[in-house]
Amino acid sequence: MENKGTEGNKSEKKQVKIWVDGCFDMMHFGHANALRQAKSLGDYLVVGVHNDADILKNKGPTVMKEDERYKAVRACKWVDEIVPAAPYVTELELMDKHGCDFCVHGDDLVTSADGTDCYEKVKKAGRFKVVKRTTGISTTDLVGRMLLLTKTHFIQTTEEGFFKLEKRHDIEEFSKSTGQTTKISQFIGSTRRIEEFSTGKEPKADDVIVYIDGAFDLFHIGHIEILAEAKKLGTYLIVGIYDDQTVNKYQGGNLPIMNIFERTLGVLSCRYVDEVIIGAPLEITKDFVTNLKISKVCCGTTPHSYDANLPEPYKIPKQLGMLQVVQSPNKVTTAEIIDRILKNHKAFEERNRKKEQKEIQESGRVLTS
């Protein structure tokens, strides 16, 4: 029989600390979901993030710089602590130094430049646990979408000018004809996934509610830091996310790169965000502000090419004296990230090619084992 003892001598439950490491390049909702699953297995999550030099040696060039990746991982709401410049091959000594009981990773194989399993030592020590990888998203996939951006990533199909994804067959045929190895995401949004990412916390009566909206495409450190600034203006932050049609109307071209469900999960993974409006209206009306009990409306400084036929988004908040322009301390933009990819496209195409070959080899190994 368990001896519960008295309140004074009740033994405290040992805190379970978990180790996760990785590149976290272009930190996306797949990374966040892995961290969410890892955190659910314990109490405290330590995340090691590799530096640029080690990733270049073992995998290829990164899109985001190491300091940008460190900040993005730190902003994920399931992360308690990060370890910058963590070794590419996981070390038991480093896990012990940070008091971690076991290591968690997705169900995909990660190898170093010489083909060594990066988690071999941890597995042999019996301190390795696996979580399910999020299908339909990866950094390789996102890079592939941007490599296709200047070709036929989207096609115009309606009189309103909305662009939609081409059929998967057409994309694959294009890839074969150009030699580009890429593919289109198979991610499907679901209420279950959104619920897993949501805090479910409603605003209290005395909360100061702040609202900010935008596309939040390729959710990145520029977005994260402007959300942090917006949160400082109140106690409860609601983020409005425009639907795909709206983003394309005011940004044009082949945007957005990520669909509304993917962008929603990225925003929901951020520790500064309390609630998200999916498919937020471009024009903020008085009723919208009143119904959500919004005290302040924020907008960023990144210029948008609004269609002349579309309403001016912040006219009413400006008239009500509740509009505040917020500038992100970080100058990274979605356009800059796309530009990084396209300027160094040959290196990223080669990285994608190697990654896909590795995945094919691994799937073959599983089938024959």
Beta strands, then each sheet from edge to edge (+ up, - down):
strand 1: 17-22
strand 2: 44-49
strand 3: 81-84
strand 4: 102-106
strand 5: 128-131
strand 6: 154-156
strand 7: 163-165
strand 8: 209-214
strand 9: 236-241
strand 10: 275-278
strand 11: 296-299
strand 12: 323-325
sheet 1: 3+ 2+ 1+ 4+ 5+
sheet 2: 6+ 7-
sheet 3: 10+ 9+ 8+ 11+ 12+
end
